[in-house]
Amino acid sequence: MKKSKDELLQSIREHGGDSPDDFVVSLLEDVTDSFVEAVDNSAEVAAMQATIGELTAARDTLQAAYDAMKRSYADRFTLTENEVKNETETKEDKEREAAESVDSFDSI
């Protein structure tokens, strides 16, 4: 006769009595682990797939930023003297403009 999970566990418990030995405990664990019930986890799978999509997009964005940074860093060493001078002047102009835009104590 075919027994259900609960019937098997009950039979093993009856055999083990009040103080089951290691074999009985191990058998109870094996039977419990062997009877895994089917679970509808489609919502969890969909959530995981969405998360994977978000992580993939974030990875691609970070990779693009990293590649741009690498190019920029490498370009630092391949710029001509005039390009370096122009780049430095541009940075100095921006810094000067930023400093001028800040209100001084006297102007308040």
N, CA and C atoms as an extended XYZ file, in Angstrom:
324
Properties=species:S:1:pos:R:3:atomname:S:1:resname:S:1:resid:I:1 pbc="F F F"
N         0.833       -1.151        0.000 N   MET     1
C         0.000        0.000        0.000 CA  MET     1
C         0.897        1.240        0.000 C   MET     1
N         0.500        2.225       -0.782 N   LYS     2
C         1.239        3.470       -0.896 CA  LYS     2
C         0.825        4.392        0.256 C   LYS     2
N         1.843        4.936        0.989 N   LYS     3
C         1.552        5.801        2.129 CA  LYS     3
C         1.888        7.246        1.779 C   LYS     3
N         1.177        8.141        2.441 N   SER     4
C         1.462        9.557        2.263 CA  SER     4
C         2.674        9.925        3.123 C   SER     4
N         3.130       11.136        2.964 N   LYS     5
C         4.268       11.623        3.741 CA  LYS     5
C         3.958       11.560        5.228 C   LYS     5
N         2.809       12.055        5.613 N   ASP     6
C         2.439       12.073        7.030 CA  ASP     6
C         2.331       10.666        7.610 C   ASP     6
N         1.786        9.733        6.820 N   GLU     7
C         1.667        8.346        7.287 CA  GLU     7
C         3.044        7.717        7.484 C   GLU     7
N         3.971        7.988        6.561 N   LEU     8
C         5.336        7.461        6.704 CA  LEU     8
C         6.008        8.031        7.961 C   LEU     8
N         5.897        9.343        8.145 N   LEU     9
C         6.511        9.969        9.312 CA  LEU     9
C         5.931        9.421       10.608 C   LEU     9
N         4.607        9.224       10.635 N   GLN    10
C         3.964        8.663       11.831 CA  GLN    10
C         4.470        7.250       12.114 C   GLN    10
N         4.632        6.433       11.081 N   SER    11
C         5.140        5.064       11.262 CA  SER    11
C         6.559        5.081       11.826 C   SER    11
N         7.373        5.983       11.316 N   ILE    12
C         8.761        6.070       11.787 CA  ILE    12
C         8.785        6.560       13.236 C   ILE    12
N         7.948        7.525       13.582 N   ARG    13
C         7.884        8.032       14.962 CA  ARG    13
C         7.456        6.924       15.924 C   ARG    13
N         6.465        6.122       15.515 N   GLU    14
C         5.998        5.020       16.364 CA  GLU    14
C         7.106        4.005       16.576 C   GLU    14
N         7.883        3.747       15.526 N   HIS    15
C         8.988        2.790       15.625 CA  HIS    15
C        10.085        3.324       16.552 C   HIS    15
N        10.324        4.662       16.501 N   GLY    16
C        11.377        5.268       17.322 CA  GLY    16
C        11.016        5.387       18.778 C   GLY    16
N         9.724        5.431       19.089 N   GLY    17
C         9.287        5.532       20.482 CA  GLY    17
C         9.564        6.915       21.056 C   GLY    17
N         9.679        6.939       22.407 N   ASP    18
C         9.858        8.203       23.112 CA  ASP    18
C        11.268        8.767       22.969 C   ASP    18
N        12.250        7.917       22.766 N   SER    19
C        13.633        8.392       22.614 CA  SER    19
C        14.236        7.760       21.358 C   SER    19
N        13.993        8.375       20.201 N   PRO    20
C        14.497        7.801       18.953 CA  PRO    20
C        16.023        7.870       18.882 C   PRO    20
N        16.608        6.845       18.263 N   ASP    21
C        18.052        6.841       18.093 CA  ASP    21
C        18.446        7.669       16.854 C   ASP    21
N        19.714        7.767       16.593 N   ASP    22
C        20.217        8.583       15.480 CA  ASP    22
C        19.677        8.114       14.135 C   ASP    22
N        19.519        6.793       13.981 N   PHE    23
C        19.015        6.262       12.714 CA  PHE    23
C        17.582        6.732       12.464 C   PHE    23
N        16.741        6.697       13.467 N   VAL    24
C        15.344        7.102       13.325 CA  VAL    24
C        15.259        8.599       13.002 C   VAL    24
N        16.042        9.399       13.687 N   VAL    25
C        16.058       10.843       13.423 CA  VAL    25
C        16.527       11.102       11.989 C   VAL    25
N        17.569       10.405       11.578 N   SER    26
C        18.083       10.556       10.213 CA  SER    26
C        17.045       10.131        9.184 C   SER    26
N        16.318        9.056        9.467 N   LEU    27
C        15.274        8.577        8.565 CA  LEU    27
C        14.129        9.585        8.469 C   LEU    27
N        13.737       10.165        9.599 N   LEU    28
C        12.695       11.203        9.592 CA  LEU    28
C        13.128       12.392        8.727 C   LEU    28
N        14.375       12.789        8.882 N   GLU    29
C        14.902       13.908        8.091 CA  GLU    29
C        14.913       13.573        6.603 C   GLU    29
N        15.341       12.375        6.253 N   ASP    30
C        15.395       11.966        4.851 CA  ASP    30
C        14.008       11.929        4.213 C   ASP    30
N        13.035       11.382        4.933 N   VAL    31
C        11.675       11.300        4.397 CA  VAL    31
C        11.109       12.706        4.222 C   VAL    31
N        11.320       13.577        5.210 N   THR    32
C        10.823       14.948        5.120 CA  THR    32
C        11.450       15.672        3.936 C   THR    32
N        12.762       15.542        3.758 N   ASP    33
C        13.461       16.199        2.655 CA  ASP    33
C        13.068       15.627        1.297 C   ASP    33
N        12.707       14.340        1.261 N   SER    34
C        12.386       13.687       -0.010 CA  SER    34
C        11.019       14.082       -0.547 C   SER    34
N        10.116       14.459        0.350 N   PHE    35
C         8.767       14.831       -0.062 CA  PHE    35
C         8.621       16.350       -0.139 C   PHE    35
N         9.261       16.917       -1.105 N   VAL    36
C         9.168       18.368       -1.297 CA  VAL    36
C         7.911       18.650       -2.103 C   VAL    36
N         7.067       19.485       -1.552 N   GLU    37
C         5.819       19.805       -2.238 CA  GLU    37
C         6.064       20.867       -3.300 C   GLU    37
N         5.335       20.760       -4.390 N   ALA    38
C         5.458       21.736       -5.465 CA  ALA    38
C         4.939       23.083       -4.990 C   ALA    38
N         5.712       24.118       -5.266 N   VAL    39
C         5.351       25.458       -4.830 CA  VAL    39
C         5.270       26.352       -6.061 C   VAL    39
N         4.251       27.190       -6.105 N   ASP    40
C         4.126       28.142       -7.209 CA  ASP    40
C         4.982       29.356       -6.860 C   ASP    40
N         6.137       29.407       -7.475 N   ASN    41
C         7.050       30.511       -7.197 CA  ASN    41
C         7.238       31.396       -8.425 C   ASN    41
N         6.222       31.469       -9.264 N   SER    42
C         6.341       32.266      -10.476 CA  SER    42
C         6.510       33.743      -10.167 C   SER    42
N         5.900       34.232       -9.080 N   ALA    43
C         6.061       35.641       -8.700 CA  ALA    43
C         7.500       35.913       -8.287 C   ALA    43
N         8.084       34.981       -7.544 N   GLU    44
C         9.475       35.136       -7.131 CA  GLU    44
C        10.405       35.108       -8.337 C   GLU    44
N        10.138       34.218       -9.276 N   VAL    45
C        10.956       34.125      -10.483 CA  VAL    45
C        10.849       35.416      -11.293 C   VAL    45
N         9.657       35.952      -11.421 N   ALA    46
C         9.470       37.207      -12.161 CA  ALA    46
C        10.208       38.350      -11.479 C   ALA    46
N        10.147       38.401      -10.155 N   ALA    47
C        10.855       39.441       -9.411 CA  ALA    47
C        12.364       39.309       -9.592 C   ALA    47
N        12.842       38.081       -9.564 N   MET    48
C        14.269       37.854       -9.754 CA  MET    48
C        14.696       38.238      -11.167 C   MET    48
N        13.889       37.947      -12.155 N   GLN    49
C        14.215       38.318      -13.527 CA  GLN    49
C        14.240       39.829      -13.689 C   GLN    49
N        13.315       40.524      -13.043 N   ALA    50
C        13.309       41.989      -13.094 CA  ALA    50
C        14.565       42.547      -12.437 C   ALA    50
N        14.935       41.973      -11.312 N   THR    51
C        16.141       42.414      -10.620 CA  THR    51
C        17.373       42.161      -11.469 C   THR    51
N        17.417       41.026      -12.124 N   ILE    52
C        18.540       40.720      -13.006 CA  ILE    52
C        18.620       41.750      -14.129 C   ILE    52
N        17.470       42.139      -14.673 N   GLY    53
C        17.450       43.160      -15.716 CA  GLY    53
C        17.986       44.489      -15.213 C   GLY    53
N        17.569       44.878      -14.002 N   GLU    54
C        18.056       46.129      -13.413 CA  GLU    54
C        19.554       46.080      -13.152 C   GLU    54
N        20.028       44.947      -12.639 N   LEU    55
C        21.456       44.802      -12.368 CA  LEU    55
C        22.270       44.817      -13.654 C   LEU    55
N        21.735       44.217      -14.705 N   THR    56
C        22.421       44.226      -15.990 CA  THR    56
C        22.518       45.644      -16.539 C   THR    56
N        21.443       46.407      -16.430 N   ALA    57
C        21.458       47.800      -16.893 CA  ALA    57
C        22.450       48.622      -16.079 C   ALA    57
N        22.485       48.413      -14.770 N   ALA    58
C        23.426       49.136      -13.916 CA  ALA    58
C        24.865       48.765      -14.266 C   ALA    58
N        25.092       47.489      -14.509 N   ARG    59
C        26.435       47.044      -14.890 CA  ARG    59
C        26.866       47.700      -16.190 C   ARG    59
N        25.967       47.757      -17.167 N   ASP    60
C        26.288       48.370      -18.453 CA  ASP    60
C        26.596       49.852      -18.287 C   ASP    60
N        25.835       50.541      -17.447 N   THR    61
C        26.072       51.956      -17.195 CA  THR    61
C        27.426       52.170      -16.535 C   THR    61
N        27.716       51.340      -15.528 N   LEU    62
C        29.004       51.447      -14.849 CA  LEU    62
C        30.151       51.121      -15.782 C   LEU    62
N        29.959       50.146      -16.646 N   GLN    63
C        31.008       49.783      -17.594 CA  GLN    63
C        31.273       50.928      -18.557 C   GLN    63
N        30.216       51.592      -19.030 N   ALA    64
C        30.377       52.727      -19.938 CA  ALA    64
C        31.116       53.865      -19.232 C   ALA    64
N        30.763       54.133      -17.982 N   ALA    65
C        31.447       55.185      -17.222 CA  ALA    65
C        32.918       54.833      -17.003 C   ALA    65
N        33.179       53.576      -16.704 N   TYR    66
C        34.550       53.123      -16.507 CA  TYR    66
C        35.355       53.253      -17.787 C   TYR    66
N        34.769       52.861      -18.913 N   ASP    67
C        35.457       52.978      -20.197 CA  ASP    67
C        35.763       54.431      -20.531 C   ASP    67
N        34.817       55.324      -20.258 N   ALA    68
C        35.028       56.752      -20.512 CA  ALA    68
C        36.147       57.290      -19.629 C   ALA    68
N        36.160       56.863      -18.374 N   MET    69
C        37.212       57.299      -17.464 CA  MET    69
C        38.578       56.798      -17.928 C   MET    69
N        38.642       55.553      -18.374 N   LYS    70
C        39.904       55.006      -18.875 CA  LYS    70
C        40.397       55.789      -20.081 C   LYS    70
N        39.469       56.108      -21.007 N   ARG    71
C        39.859       56.881      -22.195 CA  ARG    71
C        40.362       58.252      -21.785 C   ARG    71
N        39.660       58.885      -20.870 N   SER    72
C        40.045       60.208      -20.402 CA  SER    72
C        41.421       60.173      -19.748 C   SER    72
N        41.656       59.169      -18.943 N   TYR    73
C        42.943       59.033      -18.271 CA  TYR    73
C        44.056       58.792      -19.283 C   TYR    73
N        43.806       57.919      -20.237 N   ALA    74
C        44.812       57.635      -21.264 CA  ALA    74
C        45.064       58.874      -22.115 C   ALA    74
N        44.015       59.650      -22.395 N   ASP    75
C        44.165       60.863      -23.200 CA  ASP    75
C        45.060       61.878      -22.504 C   ASP    75
N        45.086       61.858      -21.200 N   ARG    76
C        45.959       62.779      -20.462 CA  ARG    76
C        47.397       62.670      -20.902 C   ARG    76
N        47.810       61.482      -21.256 N   PHE    77
C        49.208       61.239      -21.587 CA  PHE    77
C        49.488       61.341      -23.080 C   PHE    77
N        48.437       61.509      -23.863 N   THR    78
C        48.628       61.597      -25.309 CA  THR    78
C        48.274       62.967      -25.859 C   THR    78
N        47.928       63.930      -24.995 N   LEU    79
C        47.588       65.272      -25.452 CA  LEU    79
C        48.853       66.010      -25.880 C   LEU    79
N        48.711       66.841      -26.888 N   THR    80
C        49.839       67.684      -27.294 CA  THR    80
C        49.978       68.823      -26.309 C   THR    80
N        51.089       69.547      -26.390 N   GLU    81
C        51.343       70.634      -25.454 CA  GLU    81
C        50.279       71.724      -25.557 C   GLU    81
N        49.831       72.045      -26.758 N   ASN    82
C        48.791       73.062      -26.938 CA  ASN    82
C        47.461       72.610      -26.347 C   ASN    82
N        47.133       71.336      -26.517 N   GLU    83
C        45.876       70.826      -25.966 CA  GLU    83
C        45.898       70.882      -24.441 C   GLU    83
N        47.062       70.563      -23.852 N   VAL    84
C        47.192       70.608      -22.397 CA  VAL    84
C        47.039       72.043      -21.916 C   VAL    84
N        47.680       72.990      -22.629 N   LYS    85
C        47.597       74.403      -22.262 CA  LYS    85
C        46.150       74.895      -22.339 C   LYS    85
N        45.444       74.537      -23.428 N   ASN    86
C        44.041       74.943      -23.588 CA  ASN    86
C        43.163       74.329      -22.502 C   ASN    86
N        43.418       73.058      -22.200 N   GLU    87
C        42.625       72.379      -21.180 CA  GLU    87
C        42.854       73.029      -19.822 C   GLU    87
N        44.080       73.364      -19.508 N   THR    88
C        44.412       74.010      -18.239 CA  THR    88
C        43.755       75.381      -18.159 C   THR    88
N        43.830       76.147      -19.253 N   GLU    89
C        43.214       77.474      -19.266 CA  GLU    89
C        41.703       77.380      -19.079 C   GLU    89
N        41.087       76.392      -19.703 N   THR    90
C        39.644       76.212      -19.574 CA  THR    90
C        39.275       75.916      -18.120 C   THR    90
N        40.033       75.071      -17.475 N   LYS    91
C        39.770       74.743      -16.074 CA  LYS    91
C        39.961       75.973      -15.198 C   LYS    91
N        41.022       76.737      -15.474 N   GLU    92
C        41.267       77.939      -14.683 CA  GLU    92
C        40.146       78.954      -14.886 C   GLU    92
N        39.656       79.096      -16.127 N   ASP    93
C        38.545       80.011      -16.399 CA  ASP    93
C        37.297       79.599      -15.625 C   ASP    93
N        37.010       78.315      -15.618 N   LYS    94
C        35.832       77.823      -14.896 CA  LYS    94
C        35.964       78.070      -13.395 C   LYS    94
N        37.167       77.858      -12.876 N   GLU    95
C        37.382       78.075      -11.449 CA  GLU    95
C        37.244       79.560      -11.110 C   GLU    95
N        37.786       80.423      -11.976 N   ARG    96
C        37.706       81.860      -11.754 CA  ARG    96
C        36.246       82.321      -11.795 C   ARG    96
N        35.483       81.804      -12.776 N   GLU    97
C        34.070       82.168      -12.891 CA  GLU    97
C        33.285       81.714      -11.660 C   GLU    97
N        33.600       80.530      -11.182 N   ALA    98
C        32.915       80.009       -9.996 CA  ALA    98
C        33.242       80.865       -8.781 C   ALA    98
N        34.500       81.292       -8.661 N   ALA    99
C        34.902       82.115       -7.528 CA  ALA    99
C        34.250       83.492       -7.607 C   ALA    99
N        34.112       84.028       -8.823 N   GLU   100
C        33.506       85.340       -8.988 CA  GLU   100
C        32.005       85.323       -8.725 C   GLU   100
N        31.384       84.194       -8.962 N   SER   101
C        29.941       84.104       -8.775 CA  SER   101
C        29.539       84.016       -7.303 C   SER   101
N        30.497       83.705       -6.439 N   VAL   102
C        30.221       83.605       -5.004 CA  VAL   102
C        30.208       85.025       -4.429 C   VAL   102
N        29.189       85.343       -3.673 N   ASP   103
C        29.075       86.666       -3.053 CA  ASP   103
C        30.152       86.841       -1.997 C   ASP   103
N        30.776       87.997       -2.005 N   SER   104
C        31.782       88.275       -0.993 CA  SER   104
C        31.087       88.829        0.257 C   SER   104
N        31.815       88.908        1.306 N   PHE   105
C        31.284       89.399        2.564 CA  PHE   105
C        30.902       90.880        2.435 C   PHE   105
N        31.721       91.644        1.700 N   ASP   106
C        31.463       93.066        1.537 CA  ASP   106
C        30.219       93.334        0.693 C   ASP   106
N        29.925       92.456       -0.267 N   SER   107
C        28.769       92.698       -1.140 CA  SER   107
C        27.439       92.368       -0.470 C   SER   107
N        27.486       91.724        0.639 N   ILE   108
C        26.256       91.356        1.348 CA  ILE   108
C        25.834       92.508        2.118 C   ILE   108
